[in-house]
Amino acid sequence: MRCADLARIIGVLLLAFALGACSAVKLAYNNLPEVSYWWLDGYFDFDSTQTPKVRDELAQLLAWHRQNELPKVIALLQEAQGLAPGEVTPAQACKFADSIRERLLAVTERAEPATTDLALTLSESQLQQLERKYAKLNNEYRKDWLDRTPAQVQEKRYDQFLDRMEDFYGRLTAEQRDLLKQQVAQSVFNPQLADAERRKRQQEALAMLRGFGAKKPSPAEARSALHAYLLRIADPPPGPWRDQQQALLEEGCRNLVALHNGTSASQREQAVRRLQAYQSDLRQLVAAR
C-alpha cells in the first residue's frame, strides 16, 4: 500500500490525541505494527517473503516515530493547551492544522524507501487483490455518502462532529449544537468530488505499480515516481479538488474557532484537562521505547 496510507493510520492516532479517548489511542499506538500489518495485508495478501520484511519495516517505523515524532506531537499539544483557555483565531487554528500535516508528511517521507522496495516486489495477482480492495472501499463509500440524500449526509457529518467535540469539551449546549448543525448545513463538502478524486488516485496507483512490474525501474527511479505521486496527493495540482481541499481547510478552521470561542470556562477547562492527559500518555509512550 502507498506509504501515505500508513501515514494516515498514524495520522488518525495523532488526531485522536486532539479529539479522542487517550487510553484507547495509547493501546492502539503500541499495537500499531501488528494492526498495520493486517490492515495492509488486506490490500495485498503478502507472500512468505514479503511478510517478515513488512513486519520489520513497520516495527522500525514505529520505533523511529516514537523517538523522533512523539516529542514533536507533545510540543504541539502543549501549544494547544496554551491556547485552549482563551479565544483563538482562524489563523491560529490553521497553523495548528498545518503543523499536524507536517508531522504526517514526515512519516510519509520516512516510509518512502521501504514502500518503494515493497512496490517493486508486487505481483500481478497482488495488484488484482488491490483492485478488489479498492472496489470494496468504493462500494462502502458509495453506501456511506453517495446513496444518501443531502439531508442524510448532513446528519451523518453532524453526528461525527458532535461526538468529537463532546469528547473534547464535554456536553455541548443546545445553542452550540445548533451552531454545529448550521456549520454542517453550510459546508462546501462535496462527496461526489471526493469520490471522483479517490478513484482517480486509485487508477494512478495501479498504473504506476503495474508500470514497475513491466518496466523494471531502478529503486531510485521507482522512488522518484512514488514521491511524485504522493506529492500530488499532499499538494494537489490546480483544479476543482485543490480548491475543495483549500476551502474545507479554511472552513474547518473557521468552524472550530467559532465553536471554541462560544464555549464556557468549564468546557475550556475540560479541554485543557484532555490535552494534559494526552501529553501524559505520550510521554509514557516515549519513555517505553
N, C-alpha and C positions, 0 to 999 in steps of 0.2 A: 504494500500500500504506500501511497505517497507519504513522505515524511510530514507533510502538512497535516495529514490525518492523525499521526501520532502526536504532533504538537497540539492538535485540538483536544486530545484526551487530557493532556496536562493543562491545557487552557481551561477546560471545564473545571478542573480541580482548582486552578488559580481563581477563577471567577466565583467558585463556590466558597472560597475563603472570604470573599467580599459579600456574598449574599446567600450563604448556605449553612448547613449543620457541620460544625467543625469536627466533631468526633467521627462522623462518617467519612469526612474528607481525609482525615489522618489515617484511618484504616485503609481507605482506597489508595492513598499515596503509597503506603508501604507495600501494598499488593499490586502496584501498577505494572511491574514487569510481567507477572503471571496473567493478569487481566488483559493487558495489552497484547500478549502473545495470542491468547484465544480469540480476541477481537480481530486481530489481523489474520489469523488462520481462517477465520470465517470468510475472508475475501479471497484467499489464495490456496488453502489446503496445502500447507508446506510439506515438502518431502523430507525424508530422513536426513538428507544432507543439509538442507536449509534450516531445519528446526533448531539444532544446537547453536547455530550462528545467530539466528534471530533472537533466541533467548539470551545469549551472551550480550549481544548488542543492546538489547532492552535494559538489561541489568546495568551495563556500563553507562547508558544514557541517564538512567535514574540516579546513579551514583554521582555523575557529573552535575546533574540538576540539583541534587541535594546539597552538594558542596558549593556550587557556583551561583545558582539561581535563587535558591530559597532565601539566602540573606538579602538579596535584592528585593524579593517579594515582601520580606519583613519590613524593609525600608519603605516600600510603597504603603503598607498597612499603617505604619507609623505616621506617614504623611496624611493618610485618610483620617486617622484618629485625630490629628491636629485640626483638621477641617470640620469634622463632624459636629462639634458643639455650636458652631456658628453658621452664618449664612454663607452660601457658596455661589459661584458664578458659572455659567456655561463653559467659559474658558478654562476654569479650574477642573471641571468635570471632564472635559475633552482632553485636557493634559493628562489626567489620570488614565483615561482610556488609551491614549497613545502610549503611555508607559507600559500598560499591560500588553499592548500589541508588540512592543519592542521585546518583551520577555518571551512572547510566543515565537517571534521571528528568530530569537536566539536559539530556541530549541530546534526549530526547523533547520537552521544552518548547521547546528551540531550534528543532526541526524543525517545530513545530506550524503556523506561518504558511505555510510552503511546502507542507506536506502539505494544508492546507486549500485553498490555491489549486489544487493538483492535483486534489483530490477534486471540486471544483466543475466541472472540465472533463471528467470521465469520462463516456463514452458508454455506452449500454446494451450494446453489443457488448463493450466492455471489462469491464463488470460480469459479463457472461456468461463471459468469459475468467477472471475472478476466481473464479467459481463452479466452473469446471472445475479450476482450480488447487487450490482448497480440496478438491474431491473426490479429486484425485490425492494430496494430502497426507494426507487422512483414510484413504485406502486404504493408504498406506505406513505410517501409524501403526498401523493395524489389523494389518498383517503383522508389524510390529516388536514390538508389545506385546500386542494383544488376542487374536491367534491362538496365542499361546504359552501353555504351561502355567505355573502359578505357579513351578515349579522352573526353567523356561527363562527366565522373566522375571528371577528372582533371579540366574541365571548371567550373563545379559546385563548387568545392572547391576553385578555384581561385576567383570566384565571391564573395564567402563568405568572404575569407580573405581580398580581396580588399576593400569591404565595411567596414570591421572593421578597417583596417589600415588607410583608408582615413578619417574615422570619428575621428580618434585619431590624426593623423599627418596633415590632410589636403590632398589636391590632390597630388597623387604620380606622379613623373616624368615618362617619357617613360622608362628610364633606370631602375627605381625602379620597375615598373610594369613588365618589362622583368625578373628582378631578382625574383619577386614573382612567375611568371609563371614557371621559372626554378625550383624553390623550390618545387612547387606543382608537377611538372613532375617527379622529382627525389624522391618524398616522398615514405616512406615504408608503407603508409596507405593501409590496406587490408580490404575492406568492407565485403568480404566473411568470413574472420576470425572473424570480429566483429559481424556479423550476427550469426555465429555458437556459439559464446560465449554468446550473449544475449539470444539466445534460450535455451542454457544450464542452465543459471541462472534462466530463467523463469520456467523451469521444476523443478528445485531445490526448488524454492519458492513455487510452487504449492504443491509439495510433502511434504514440511515442514508444510505448513498451513493445508493440509489435515491430516497430522500426528497429529497436535494439536487437531483437531476435533475427531480423533479416539482414541488417547491415553490419552487425558485429562491431559497433564502435569501440574505441578505446575507453577505458574508465574515465579519462579526462573529458572526452567528447560527450559521453553519456551524462556525466555530472553537469556539464555546461547546459545540455538540453533540459535536464531536470531542473536546474536552477532557474532557467528562463521560464519554464512552465510555472514554477512556484511563485516567481515574481508576478506573473500575470494574475495569479490568484490573490496575492497580497496587495498588489497595486494594479488593479485592472486598467486596461487601455481606455482612452476616451470613448464614451458611448453611454447608452442607457444604464448599463449595470454599474458603471463607475459613478454615474450621477445618483443612482439609487443608493449605493453604499454611502456616499458622502451625505446625502440627505438623511439617511437613517442614523448616521453617527451624530449629526448636528441635532436631529430630533431627540435622540436618546439623551444627549447632554442637557438640552433644554427641559425635557420632561423630568429627568431625575432632579434637576435643580429646583424646579417648581414644586415638586413633591417634598423634597428635603426642606426647603425654606418654609414650607407650611406645616412642618412637624412641631410638636410641643417639646418643651425642655426634657420631659421624661422620655419621650421617644428618642431624642438625640442621646440621652444618657444610655439608653438601651443599645443604640448603635455603637457608642464608644465601648461599652462592655463587650459587645460582639467582636469588635476589632481587637481589643486586648486579648480576648480568648483565642482568636485566630493566631495572633502573634506568639502566644504561649505555645500553642500546638506546633507552629512552625519551628520555633526554637528547639522543641523536643525532637522534631524530625531531623534538624540539622545535627544535634548532639548525638543522634543514634547512628550516625554513619560509621 
